[in-house]
Amino acid sequence: MNTISMGAYRPSQKLHPLSLLAQLTSRQTSGCLQVSSGTVTWSLYLEHGKLIYVSNTVDSFGRLDRQLRRLSTQVPSLISAVRVQLRLLFENSSSRLPHGRDYEAIYWLVEQQHLTSAQAAKLIEDLAKEVLESFLLAQMGSYEVIEQDLLSGLPRLCQLDARPLVEYCQNHLRRRHLSGQAAVAVDQPRILSQNGVHSAAEQRTEQRTEQRTEQKVQPPAYAYKSTQSPGNSSPKLEAPAAKSTYTIACIDDSPTVLQAIKSFLDDKSFAVIAISDPIKALMQVIRSRPDLILLDVTMPNLDGYELCSLLRKHPNFRHTPIVMVTGNTGFIDRAKAKLVGASGYLTKPFTQPDLIKVVFKHLT
């Protein structure tokens, strides 16, 4: 077995993930193992040879959100509003942890009493299984062992024995191989494409489960702003806004896109109005008086820019948020959107969290 030069960064080479992990656990290493292969980097945080947290750079908050959606069947307070706030606070925040913002987010859930310590530990274990499975498939790359307490100042939510986790992942990979499923090196987030939604069966199952859960709890319309209390560095939740349900008009000539947006916004906080005919859209919007408008750019007869300009001329919609939804990402397209008075821009393809973040950004 090759030895690891602690703190030394190696160029790309053949990787032996299981061997790397075995050496660190047997030496009771404390620090962070970072392994890079292609565009993916894994970070394994250890303390005295035990795993504290495991993450990678492939949509870590999408992965966390999927696990929280499943957990919401047991924890009704994990409604979509809380999960969206979590992403707004931590996904793009500065962090001293390499790829560790999701760990800070889990600690915040515990601090805000959305999760107990035991539930957080189980969540971290489930995330570790998901990430380690892809880690074990890495074949070429480089690695570095950082022998520093990168989690200094944050509590240890759990300590995991690597061996049973690895055995679980190996058994799962073996079952997938025997069942004829192709092994994948990294997990892929669900996205809304130009023509539809990937992993539709999984999405429908999750939505039905979450809908049953969230019917028990009325989700508050939070104001998503990060504030800090004196002597406490953790973000706090501001008081809920007075409005509990927002009306959102979606104007798009594609029934598939409209249905996908409706399913993405399947929450008691939203009332979604789907409009497929751009010619009739103006009158329907005037009648419904939505709080926010999602407007497709490319439509027959009347494009989104023209419709946005017409809406801005109406006295009722001079200040209504209008978000342009399109696959065009060029500077000229964004400039045109700004010229006609658009409030924001959402680029296709987008994930459910992308859509919800844009919606809450403009509603608050």
KEKE-3310 file (N, C-alpha, C; in steps of 0.2 Angstrom, whole numbers, plus 5000, padded with zeros to 4 digits):
npx = (5004:5003:5010:5004:5008:5007:4999:5005:5003:4998:5001:4990:4985:4984:4970:4966:4954:4948:4959:4966:4957:4957:4970:4970:4960:4965:4977:4971:4969:4967:4959:4957:4953:4956:4950:4952:4945:4944:4931:4926:4927:4930:4927:4933:4930:4939:4941:4951:4952:4939:4924:4918:4911:4905:4907:4905:4908:4898:4883:4880:4870:4858:4858:4858:4845:4837:4838:4833:4820:4815:4817:4807:4795:4795:4799:4789:4791:4801:4797:4796:4798:4807:4818:4821:4825:4837:4845:4847:4853:4866:4871:4878:4886:4901:4913:4924:4926:4932:4921:4911:4900:4887:4888:4888:4876:4867:4870:4865:4851:4850:4853:4842:4832:4825:4829:4834:4848:4851:4843:4850:4862:4859:4855:4867:4874:4867:4869:4883:4884:4879:4888:4900:4898:4900:4913:4920:4921:4930:4944:4955:4966:4970:4976:4975:4980:4974:4980:4973:4961:4948:4935:4935:4927:4915:4902:4903:4893:4891:4900:4907:4909:4920:4921:4908:4900:4907:4906:4892:4890:4898:4890:4879:4883:4886:4874:4867:4875:4873:4859:4860:4861:4869:4884:4887:4898:4896:4883:4868:4859:4841:4834:4825:4822:4823:4812:4806:4805:4818:4820:4806:4797:4803:4802:4788:4785:4792:4785:4772:4774:4779:4769:4758:4764:4766:4753:4749:4755:4755:4764:4774:4776:4791:4802:4816:4830:4846:4851:4859:4861:4867:4882:4880:4884:4877:4865:4849:4831:4820:4804:4789:4781:4766:4758:4751:4749:4755:4751:4756:4759:4762:4768:4769:4772:4773:4766:4772:4783:4775:4768:4778:4783:4772:4772:4785:4782:4773:4766:4758:4761:4760:4749:4747:4745:4743:4747:4745:4743:4750:4744:4732:4736:4739:4726:4722:4731:4729:4716:4719:4729:4743:4756:4768:4776:4781:4789:4790:4802:4803:4790:4776:4769:4768:4782:4791:4798:4790:4778:4781:4785:4772:4765:4772:4768:4755:4746:4744:4754:4767:4776:4776:4785:4793:4799:4810:4810:4821:4831:4841:4856:4864:4873:4866:4853:4850:4852:4841:4831:4832:4830:4816:4810:4811:4812:4821:4830:4829:4838:4836:4842:4834:4834:4823:4826:4833:4822:4814:4822:4823:4810:4807:4816:4812:4799:4801)
npy = (4994:5011:5025:5040:5056:5068:5083:5086:5090:5080:5077:5073:5056:5038:5034:5027:5026:5019:5014:5026:5031:5021:5022:5034:5033:5022:5028:5037:5050:5068:5081:5086:5077:5080:5076:5077:5074:5075:5087:5087:5088:5080:5082:5076:5076:5073:5067:5061:5049:5047:5050:5066:5074:5073:5079:5085:5094:5094:5100:5102:5108:5105:5091:5091:5097:5087:5077:5083:5085:5072:5069:5077:5071:5065:5076:5089:5103:5106:5113:5119:5133:5135:5128:5134:5147:5142:5139:5152:5159:5151:5145:5153:5160:5167:5156:5148:5135:5122:5118:5117:5123:5118:5110:5120:5124:5114:5114:5126:5123:5115:5124:5133:5125:5117:5104:5090:5085:5072:5069:5077:5071:5058:5063:5068:5056:5050:5058:5056:5043:5044:5053:5046:5035:5039:5044:5032:5028:5035:5036:5042:5056:5069:5072:5079:5080:5089:5094:5101:5109:5111:5113:5120:5129:5126:5115:5097:5087:5073:5058:5047:5030:5024:5012:5004:5012:5012:4999:4998:5007:4999:4988:4993:4998:4986:4979:4988:4986:4972:4973:4978:4992:5006:5012:5028:5041:5053:5062:5068:5083:5086:5094:5107:5106:5112:5105:5098:5089:5081:5065:5062:5053:5051:5064:5066:5057:5062:5075:5072:5066:5076:5085:5079:5080:5094:5099:5098:5108:5125:5135:5149:5165:5170:5183:5184:5188:5190:5192:5196:5192:5201:5196:5183:5174:5167:5167:5175:5172:5184:5192:5185:5189:5199:5193:5178:5170:5170:5176:5170:5173:5163:5165:5156:5148:5135:5120:5110:5117:5126:5116:5111:5121:5124:5112:5114:5124:5120:5123:5128:5142:5148:5153:5148:5154:5148:5153:5151:5157:5171:5182:5183:5185:5198:5203:5193:5194:5206:5204:5195:5201:5197:5194:5192:5190:5177:5177:5170:5173:5169:5168:5164:5177:5187:5192:5190:5202:5212:5210:5212:5226:5231:5228:5235:5248:5249:5255:5247:5238:5244:5242:5229:5214:5207:5193:5188:5173:5162:5154:5161:5168:5179:5195:5205:5201:5201:5215:5220:5215:5223:5235:5235:5235:5224:5214:5204:5190:5173:5159:5146:5129:5127:5123:5117:5123:5134:5141:5144:5152:5163:5168:5170:5180:5191:5193:5197)
npz = (5000:4996:5004:5011:5008:5019:5018:5006:4989:4975:4958:4944:4944:4945:4955:4971:4980:4991:4997:5001:5010:5020:5025:5031:5041:5049:5054:5062:5058:5059:5050:5033:5019:5002:4986:4969:4954:4937:4934:4947:4965:4980:4997:5012:5029:5043:5060:5072:5064:5062:5052:5050:5041:5024:5007:4991:4975:4967:4964:4979:4987:4981:4982:4996:4998:4992:5001:5012:5008:5008:5022:5027:5028:5040:5048:5049:5050:5040:5028:5011:5011:5022:5017:5006:5011:5018:5007:5001:5012:5013:5001:4992:5000:5008:5014:5026:5025:5013:5001:5011:5015:5015:5027:5037:5034:5039:5052:5055:5054:5065:5075:5074:5078:5069:5066:5076:5086:5084:5072:5063:5063:5057:5045:5040:5039:5029:5018:5017:5013:5000:4994:4996:4988:4975:4976:4978:4965:4958:4947:4941:4946:4958:4975:4991:5008:5021:5036:5046:5058:5050:5053:5065:5078:5074:5080:5082:5074:5072:5073:5061:5058:5045:5039:5039:5032:5019:5016:5014:5003:4994:4993:4988:4975:4970:4969:4960:4949:4946:4943:4931:4930:4924:4932:4939:4940:4947:4956:4948:4947:4946:4932:4923:4907:4890:4884:4894:4909:4918:4926:4930:4936:4948:4953:4954:4963:4975:4976:4978:4991:4998:4997:5004:5017:5019:5019:5032:5038:5038:5027:5031:5024:5022:5025:5016:5022:5028:5044:5059:5076:5091:5096:5091:5077:5068:5054:5056:5056:5049:5054:5048:5033:5029:5020:5015:5004:4987:4971:4956:4939:4925:4909:4895:4879:4879:4884:4892:4899:4906:4914:4921:4929:4937:4944:4951:4959:4968:4981:4996:4998:4985:4972:4956:4940:4924:4908:4891:4879:4872:4866:4872:4885:4891:4895:4904:4914:4918:4924:4934:4942:4947:4959:4954:4939:4927:4913:4897:4884:4870:4860:4849:4838:4848:4856:4872:4876:4870:4876:4889:4889:4886:4897:4907:4904:4908:4922:4933:4934:4934:4944:4947:4949:4935:4928:4916:4906:4898:4886:4880:4883:4881:4881:4874:4875:4888:4890:4882:4890:4901:4896:4892:4905:4913:4928:4932:4927:4921:4917:4906:4905:4921:4938:4951:4964:4959:4952:4963:4971:4963:4963:4977:4979:4972:4977:4990)
capx = (5000:5007:5009:5001:5013:5002:5000:5008:4998:5000:4998:4985:4988:4978:4968:4964:4950:4947:4966:4967:4952:4959:4976:4968:4956:4969:4981:4967:4970:4962:4960:4952:4956:4952:4952:4950:4945:4940:4928:4923:4932:4927:4931:4931:4932:4940:4943:4954:4950:4931:4921:4914:4906:4908:4904:4908:4907:4892:4877:4879:4864:4853:4859:4855:4838:4833:4838:4828:4813:4813:4816:4801:4790:4796:4800:4785:4793:4805:4794:4800:4800:4813:4823:4823:4829:4843:4850:4848:4858:4872:4873:4883:4889:4908:4914:4931:4927:4932:4915:4908:4894:4881:4888:4886:4868:4864:4871:4860:4845:4849:4852:4835:4828:4821:4832:4837:4855:4850:4841:4856:4867:4856:4855:4874:4876:4864:4873:4890:4883:4878:4894:4905:4897:4903:4920:4924:4922:4935:4949:4961:4965:4975:4973:4979:4978:4976:4980:4971:4955:4944:4929:4936:4922:4908:4901:4903:4886:4892:4907:4905:4914:4920:4920:4901:4898:4910:4903:4885:4891:4900:4885:4874:4886:4886:4867:4866:4879:4869:4853:4861:4861:4876:4887:4889:4903:4893:4876:4866:4853:4836:4834:4820:4826:4818:4807:4803:4808:4821:4818:4799:4794:4806:4800:4781:4784:4794:4780:4766:4775:4780:4762:4755:4767:4765:4746:4748:4759:4754:4771:4774:4779:4796:4806:4822:4836:4851:4852:4863:4860:4873:4886:4879:4886:4872:4859:4842:4825:4816:4797:4785:4778:4759:4755:4753:4749:4757:4749:4761:4757:4767:4766:4774:4768:4775:4762:4777:4786:4770:4766:4784:4784:4767:4774:4790:4779:4767:4766:4753:4762:4759:4744:4750:4741:4747:4744:4749:4742:4753:4739:4727:4740:4738:4719:4722:4736:4725:4711:4721:4733:4748:4761:4775:4775:4786:4787:4795:4805:4802:4783:4774:4765:4770:4787:4791:4800:4785:4773:4784:4784:4765:4763:4775:4764:4749:4747:4744:4760:4773:4781:4776:4791:4793:4806:4811:4813:4823:4837:4846:4860:4869:4873:4861:4847:4849:4851:4834:4826:4832:4827:4809:4808:4811:4815:4826:4832:4830:4840:4834:4838:4835:4832:4818:4828:4834:4816:4811:4826:4821:4803:4807:4820:4808:4793:4803)
capy = (5000:5017:5030:5047:5062:5073:5090:5087:5090:5076:5078:5068:5050:5033:5035:5021:5030:5015:5014:5033:5032:5016:5024:5040:5030:5018:5032:5041:5057:5073:5085:5085:5074:5083:5072:5080:5070:5079:5093:5085:5088:5078:5084:5071:5079:5068:5069:5055:5044:5046:5055:5071:5076:5072:5083:5086:5100:5092:5102:5100:5110:5101:5085:5092:5098:5081:5073:5086:5083:5065:5069:5081:5066:5064:5083:5093:5110:5107:5115:5122:5140:5135:5125:5140:5151:5139:5140:5159:5161:5148:5142:5157:5164:5165:5151:5146:5128:5120:5115:5115:5128:5113:5108:5125:5125:5109:5116:5131:5120:5112:5130:5135:5120:5113:5097:5088:5083:5065:5070:5080:5065:5054:5067:5068:5049:5048:5062:5053:5037:5047:5056:5041:5030:5042:5044:5026:5026:5040:5032:5046:5063:5071:5072:5082:5079:5096:5092:5107:5108:5116:5114:5124:5134:5123:5108:5090:5084:5066:5055:5041:5025:5024:5005:5002:5017:5010:4992:5000:5009:4994:4983:4996:4998:4979:4978:4991:4982:4966:4974:4981:4999:5009:5016:5034:5044:5059:5063:5073:5086:5087:5101:5108:5107:5116:5101:5094:5088:5074:5061:5064:5049:5053:5071:5066:5054:5067:5080:5069:5065:5083:5089:5076:5083:5101:5100:5098:5114:5131:5138:5156:5169:5173:5188:5181:5192:5187:5196:5194:5195:5203:5190:5177:5175:5164:5171:5174:5173:5190:5191:5183:5195:5198:5190:5171:5167:5174:5174:5170:5172:5160:5165:5153:5145:5127:5117:5106:5121:5128:5111:5110:5127:5123:5107:5116:5129:5116:5124:5132:5149:5150:5151:5148:5155:5146:5157:5149:5162:5178:5187:5184:5186:5204:5203:5188:5196:5212:5202:5191:5205:5193:5197:5191:5187:5174:5178:5167:5177:5167:5166:5167:5183:5192:5190:5192:5209:5216:5209:5216:5233:5233:5227:5241:5254:5248:5258:5242:5234:5247:5240:5221:5210:5203:5189:5185:5166:5161:5150:5165:5171:5184:5202:5209:5198:5204:5222:5221:5214:5228:5241:5235:5235:5217:5214:5199:5185:5166:5156:5139:5125:5129:5118:5119:5128:5140:5145:5146:5157:5169:5170:5173:5186:5197:5194:5200)
capz = (5000:4995:5009:5009:5010:5022:5016:4999:4983:4970:4951:4942:4944:4946:4962:4975:4985:4997:5001:5004:5016:5025:5028:5036:5047:5053:5057:5066:5056:5059:5045:5027:5013:4996:4980:4963:4948:4932:4937:4954:4970:4986:5003:5018:5035:5048:5067:5075:5060:5061:5047:5052:5036:5017:5002:4984:4972:4962:4967:4985:4990:4978:4986:5003:4997:4991:5007:5017:5006:5011:5029:5029:5030:5048:5051:5046:5049:5035:5022:5006:5013:5026:5013:5001:5015:5019:5001:5001:5017:5013:4995:4989:5005:5009:5019:5026:5023:5006:4999:5017:5016:5017:5034:5041:5034:5043:5059:5056:5055:5072:5079:5073:5080:5064:5067:5083:5084:5081:5065:5059:5062:5052:5038:5038:5037:5022:5013:5017:5009:4993:4991:4996:4982:4969:4978:4977:4958:4955:4945:4940:4949:4963:4981:4996:5015:5025:5043:5050:5060:5046:5057:5071:5079:5073:5084:5079:5074:5073:5071:5058:5056:5038:5037:5037:5026:5013:5014:5012:4996:4989:4992:4984:4969:4967:4967:4954:4943:4945:4940:4924:4929:4923:4937:4937:4945:4951:4956:4944:4949:4941:4929:4918:4900:4885:4882:4899:4916:4919:4932:4931:4940:4955:4955:4955:4970:4980:4976:4982:4998:5002:4997:5010:5023:5020:5020:5039:5041:5033:5027:5032:5019:5026:5022:5016:5023:5033:5049:5064:5083:5094:5099:5087:5070:5064:5052:5059:5051:5050:5055:5042:5029:5031:5015:5016:4997:4982:4965:4951:4932:4921:4902:4890:4874:4880:4890:4896:4903:4911:4919:4925:4933:4942:4949:4955:4964:4971:4988:4998:4997:4979:4967:4950:4934:4918:4902:4885:4873:4873:4864:4878:4891:4894:4898:4909:4919:4921:4928:4940:4946:4950:4963:4951:4932:4924:4906:4892:4879:4863:4859:4843:4837:4853:4861:4879:4877:4868:4881:4895:4888:4886:4905:4911:4902:4912:4929:4939:4933:4934:4949:4948:4947:4929:4927:4909:4906:4892:4885:4878:4889:4879:4884:4871:4877:4895:4889:4880:4895:4905:4892:4893:4912:4917:4935:4932:4921:4923:4911:4905:4909:4928:4943:4955:4968:4955:4951:4969:4974:4960:4965:4983:4978:4969:4981:4996)
cpx = (5004:5005:5007:5006:5008:5004:5003:5003:5001:4997:4993:4988:4982:4977:4965:4960:4949:4954:4967:4963:4955:4965:4974:4964:4961:4975:4978:4968:4965:4964:4955:4956:4952:4955:4948:4950:4941:4937:4925:4929:4928:4931:4928:4934:4933:4942:4945:4952:4943:4929:4917:4909:4910:4904:4908:4905:4901:4885:4875:4873:4858:4853:4856:4848:4834:4833:4833:4821:4811:4812:4810:4795:4790:4796:4795:4787:4798:4802:4798:4802:4807:4819:4826:4827:4836:4848:4851:4854:4865:4875:4879:4886:4897:4909:4922:4932:4927:4926:4911:4902:4888:4882:4886:4878:4865:4865:4866:4853:4844:4849:4845:4830:4823:4823:4835:4844:4855:4848:4846:4861:4865:4856:4863:4877:4873:4867:4880:4889:4882:4884:4900:4905:4901:4911:4924:4925:4927:4941:4956:4960:4971:4972:4978:4976:4979:4975:4979:4963:4950:4937:4929:4930:4915:4908:4901:4896:4886:4899:4905:4911:4914:4919:4913:4898:4901:4907:4896:4886:4893:4894:4880:4876:4885:4879:4865:4869:4875:4862:4853:4861:4868:4878:4889:4894:4901:4886:4874:4859:4847:4836:4828:4824:4821:4812:4803:4807:4811:4819:4811:4796:4796:4803:4792:4781:4786:4788:4774:4768:4776:4773:4758:4757:4765:4758:4745:4751:4758:4761:4770:4777:4785:4799:4813:4828:4840:4852:4856:4862:4867:4876:4884:4880:4881:4867:4853:4837:4821:4808:4794:4782:4770:4756:4756:4753:4750:4754:4754:4758:4763:4765:4771:4770:4769:4771:4767:4780:4781:4769:4772:4785:4778:4769:4780:4788:4773:4768:4760:4754:4761:4752:4746:4745:4745:4743:4749:4748:4745:4748:4734:4730:4738:4731:4719:4726:4732:4720:4713:4726:4738:4753:4768:4773:4782:4785:4792:4796:4802:4795:4781:4769:4767:4775:4787:4793:4794:4779:4775:4783:4777:4763:4766:4771:4757:4750:4747:4750:4767:4778:4780:4782:4789:4799:4805:4814:4815:4830:4843:4850:4865:4868:4867:4854:4845:4848:4844:4829:4826:4829:4819:4806:4808:4815:4821:4826:4833:4832:4838:4841:4839:4832:4826:4820:4830:4828:4813:4815:4824:4815:4803:4811:4816:4801:4795:4806)
cpy = (5006:5021:5036:5052:5067:5080:5091:5086:5085:5078:5073:5061:5045:5034:5028:5024:5026:5015:5020:5033:5027:5019:5030:5037:5026:5022:5037:5049:5062:5078:5084:5082:5077:5079:5075:5075:5073:5086:5092:5085:5085:5080:5079:5074:5074:5071:5062:5049:5043:5052:5059:5074:5075:5076:5083:5092:5099:5094:5100:5102:5107:5094:5086:5093:5092:5077:5076:5085:5077:5065:5073:5077:5065:5071:5088:5100:5111:5108:5119:5129:5140:5132:5130:5145:5149:5140:5147:5161:5158:5146:5146:5162:5162:5160:5149:5138:5126:5116:5113:5119:5124:5111:5114:5126:5120:5111:5122:5128:5117:5118:5133:5131:5117:5106:5096:5086:5076:5065:5072:5075:5060:5057:5067:5061:5048:5052:5059:5047:5039:5049:5050:5036:5033:5043:5038:5024:5031:5035:5036:5053:5064:5072:5076:5081:5086:5094:5098:5105:5113:5117:5117:5129:5131:5116:5102:5087:5077:5064:5048:5036:5024:5017:5003:5006:5014:5003:4993:5002:5004:4989:4986:4997:4991:4977:4982:4988:4976:4967:4978:4989:5002:5013:5023:5037:5049:5059:5069:5077:5086:5094:5101:5110:5111:5112:5097:5093:5081:5071:5062:5060:5050:5059:5070:5062:5059:5072:5078:5068:5071:5086:5086:5079:5090:5103:5101:5105:5120:5135:5146:5159:5173:5179:5186:5185:5189:5193:5193:5197:5197:5197:5183:5178:5171:5168:5169:5175:5179:5188:5189:5189:5193:5194:5182:5167:5172:5172:5175:5168:5169:5161:5162:5149:5137:5125:5113:5111:5124:5123:5110:5115:5126:5118:5109:5121:5126:5117:5129:5140:5152:5148:5153:5149:5153:5149:5155:5153:5169:5183:5189:5186:5192:5205:5199:5190:5202:5210:5198:5195:5201:5197:5197:5188:5184:5174:5175:5173:5176:5164:5168:5173:5188:5190:5193:5199:5213:5216:5213:5223:5235:5233:5233:5248:5254:5251:5253:5238:5237:5245:5232:5218:5206:5200:5186:5178:5164:5157:5155:5169:5176:5191:5206:5207:5201:5212:5224:5220:5220:5234:5241:5234:5229:5218:5210:5195:5178:5162:5148:5135:5127:5123:5121:5124:5135:5145:5148:5152:5164:5172:5173:5180:5192:5198:5197:5207)
cpz = (5000:5001:5007:5012:5013:5020:5009:4994:4978:4963:4950:4941:4945:4954:4965:4981:4992:5001:5004:5011:5022:5028:5033:5042:5051:5057:5062:5064:5057:5054:5039:5021:5007:4990:4974:4957:4942:4935:4944:4959:4976:4992:5009:5024:5040:5055:5070:5071:5059:5056:5051:5047:5029:5012:4996:4981:4967:4965:4974:4989:4987:4981:4993:5003:4996:4997:5012:5015:5009:5018:5031:5030:5037:5052:5047:5045:5043:5028:5017:5008:5017:5022:5008:5005:5016:5013:5000:5006:5016:5006:4992:4994:5005:5015:5020:5025:5016:5005:5006:5019:5018:5024:5038:5040:5038:5050:5060:5057:5062:5077:5079:5075:5075:5064:5074:5081:5081:5074:5061:5058:5057:5045:5036:5036:5030:5017:5012:5012:5001:4990:4991:4990:4976:4970:4976:4969:4955:4954:4944:4943:4953:4969:4986:5003:5019:5032:5047:5052:5056:5049:5063:5072:5078:5077:5079:5080:5075:5071:5068:5057:5049:5036:5035:5032:5019:5011:5012:5004:4991:4988:4987:4976:4966:4965:4961:4948:4941:4941:4933:4924:4928:4929:4935:4943:4949:4951:4951:4946:4944:4938:4924:4912:4896:4884:4888:4905:4916:4925:4934:4936:4948:4958:4957:4962:4976:4981:4980:4989:5001:5002:5003:5017:5024:5020:5028:5042:5036:5033:5027:5026:5022:5022:5022:5016:5029:5038:5055:5071:5086:5097:5096:5080:5065:5061:5055:5054:5053:5051:5048:5039:5030:5026:5015:5009:4992:4975:4959:4944:4928:4913:4898:4885:4875:4886:4895:4901:4908:4917:4924:4931:4939:4947:4953:4960:4967:4978:4990:4998:4991:4976:4960:4944:4928:4912:4896:4879:4875:4871:4869:4884:4895:4898:4904:4915:4922:4926:4935:4945:4950:4954:4959:4944:4929:4917:4901:4886:4872:4863:4852:4843:4842:4857:4868:4880:4875:4874:4888:4895:4889:4894:4909:4909:4906:4919:4934:4939:4932:4939:4951:4945:4941:4928:4920:4910:4899:4892:4882:4883:4887:4882:4881:4873:4884:4895:4887:4885:4900:4902:4893:4900:4915:4923:4936:4926:4924:4917:4911:4903:4917:4932:4947:4960:4965:4954:4958:4972:4970:4962:4972:4983:4977:4973:4987:4995)
residu = (MET:ASN:THR:ILE:SER:MET:GLY:ALA:TYR:ARG:PRO:SER:GLN:LYS:LEU:HIS:PRO:LEU:SER:LEU:LEU:ALA:GLN:LEU:THR:SER:ARG:GLN:THR:SER:GLY:CYS:LEU:GLN:VAL:SER:SER:GLY:THR:VAL:THR:TRP:SER:LEU:TYR:LEU:GLU:HIS:GLY:LYS:LEU:ILE:TYR:VAL:SER:ASN:THR:VAL:ASP:SER:PHE:GLY:ARG:LEU:ASP:ARG:GLN:LEU:ARG:ARG:LEU:SER:THR:GLN:VAL:PRO:SER:LEU:ILE:SER:ALA:VAL:ARG:VAL:GLN:LEU:ARG:LEU:LEU:PHE:GLU:ASN:SER:SER:SER:ARG:LEU:PRO:HIS:GLY:ARG:ASP:TYR:GLU:ALA:ILE:TYR:TRP:LEU:VAL:GLU:GLN:GLN:HIS:LEU:THR:SER:ALA:GLN:ALA:ALA:LYS:LEU:ILE:GLU:ASP:LEU:ALA:LYS:GLU:VAL:LEU:GLU:SER:PHE:LEU:LEU:ALA:GLN:MET:GLY:SER:TYR:GLU:VAL:ILE:GLU:GLN:ASP:LEU:LEU:SER:GLY:LEU:PRO:ARG:LEU:CYS:GLN:LEU:ASP:ALA:ARG:PRO:LEU:VAL:GLU:TYR:CYS:GLN:ASN:HIS:LEU:ARG:ARG:ARG:HIS:LEU:SER:GLY:GLN:ALA:ALA:VAL:ALA:VAL:ASP:GLN:PRO:ARG:ILE:LEU:SER:GLN:ASN:GLY:VAL:HIS:SER:ALA:ALA:GLU:GLN:ARG:THR:GLU:GLN:ARG:THR:GLU:GLN:ARG:THR:GLU:GLN:LYS:VAL:GLN:PRO:PRO:ALA:TYR:ALA:TYR:LYS:SER:THR:GLN:SER:PRO:GLY:ASN:SER:SER:PRO:LYS:LEU:GLU:ALA:PRO:ALA:ALA:LYS:SER:THR:TYR:THR:ILE:ALA:CYS:ILE:ASP:ASP:SER:PRO:THR:VAL:LEU:GLN:ALA:ILE:LYS:SER:PHE:LEU:ASP:ASP:LYS:SER:PHE:ALA:VAL:ILE:ALA:ILE:SER:ASP:PRO:ILE:LYS:ALA:LEU:MET:GLN:VAL:ILE:ARG:SER:ARG:PRO:ASP:LEU:ILE:LEU:LEU:ASP:VAL:THR:MET:PRO:ASN:LEU:ASP:GLY:TYR:GLU:LEU:CYS:SER:LEU:LEU:ARG:LYS:HIS:PRO:ASN:PHE:ARG:HIS:THR:PRO:ILE:VAL:MET:VAL:THR:GLY:ASN:THR:GLY:PHE:ILE:ASP:ARG:ALA:LYS:ALA:LYS:LEU:VAL:GLY:ALA:SER:GLY:TYR:LEU:THR:LYS:PRO:PHE:THR:GLN:PRO:ASP:LEU:ILE:LYS:VAL:VAL:PHE:LYS:HIS:LEU:THR)
# end
